[in-house]
Amino acid sequence: MEEDVVVRLDTAQPDKPIGVHFGRHAAIYLLERDDPQFATWLAVLQRGRNHGTPVRFGYAVAWPRLTLVEPAP
């Protein structure tokens, strides 16, 4: 698990995954729109970005696809 602050969400292209930019991580992580947890995870990411609070996240090693998003304790 990683923990970081969301600095930007790329949501402009509805046919592509959402790009998630974190403060200390160089990669752009992808939130797949067809993920069963999409709405829940997007809400956590937006809340973290809007309030400047960290989120915890996991990702697939093969490419930076998010596999878990939750508020940091």
C-alpha positions as CSV (number, residue, x, y, z in Angstrom):
1,M,0.0,0.0,0.0
2,E,1.1,3.5,-0.8
3,E,-0.1,6.8,0.7
4,D,0.0,10.2,-0.9
5,V,-2.0,13.3,-1.7
6,V,-3.9,13.5,-5.0
7,V,-2.8,16.6,-6.9
8,R,-4.7,16.1,-10.2
9,L,-7.4,13.9,-11.8
10,D,-7.6,13.7,-15.6
11,T,-11.3,13.2,-16.3
12,A,-11.8,15.0,-19.6
13,Q,-11.8,12.0,-21.9
14,P,-14.9,9.8,-21.0
15,D,-13.7,6.9,-23.2
16,K,-10.3,6.6,-21.3
17,P,-9.4,5.7,-17.8
18,I,-9.0,8.6,-15.3
19,G,-5.4,9.6,-14.8
20,V,-4.5,10.1,-11.1
21,H,-1.5,12.2,-10.2
22,F,-0.1,12.0,-6.7
23,G,2.3,14.4,-5.1
24,R,5.3,12.1,-4.4
25,H,4.8,9.5,-7.1
26,A,6.0,10.2,-10.6
27,A,3.8,7.7,-12.4
28,I,0.3,8.6,-13.6
29,Y,-2.0,5.9,-12.1
30,L,-5.1,4.8,-13.9
31,L,-8.6,4.4,-12.5
32,E,-10.5,2.2,-15.0
33,R,-14.1,3.4,-15.6
34,D,-15.4,-0.2,-15.8
35,D,-14.0,-1.1,-12.4
36,P,-16.8,-2.2,-10.0
37,Q,-15.4,0.2,-7.4
38,F,-15.1,3.1,-9.8
39,A,-17.7,5.5,-8.2
40,T,-16.5,4.8,-4.7
41,W,-12.8,5.2,-5.5
42,L,-13.4,8.3,-7.6
43,A,-15.3,9.9,-4.6
44,V,-12.3,9.1,-2.3
45,L,-9.8,10.5,-4.8
46,Q,-11.9,13.7,-5.3
47,R,-12.3,14.2,-1.6
48,G,-8.6,13.8,-1.0
49,R,-7.8,16.2,-3.8
50,N,-10.3,18.8,-2.7
51,H,-9.3,18.7,1.0
52,G,-5.5,18.0,0.6
53,T,-5.8,14.9,2.6
54,P,-3.8,11.7,1.8
55,V,-5.3,8.5,0.4
56,R,-4.0,5.0,0.5
57,F,-3.8,3.1,-2.7
58,G,-2.6,-0.1,-4.3
59,Y,-1.8,-0.7,-7.9
60,A,-1.0,-3.4,-10.4
61,V,2.7,-3.8,-11.0
62,A,2.4,-4.6,-14.7
63,W,1.1,-1.1,-15.4
64,P,-0.1,1.6,-12.9
65,R,-3.7,0.6,-12.7
66,L,-5.3,1.3,-9.3
67,T,-6.4,-1.9,-7.5
68,L,-7.5,-0.2,-4.2
69,V,-8.3,3.3,-3.0
70,E,-9.3,4.3,0.6
71,P,-8.9,7.3,2.9
72,A,-5.7,7.3,4.8
73,P,-6.1,6.8,8.6
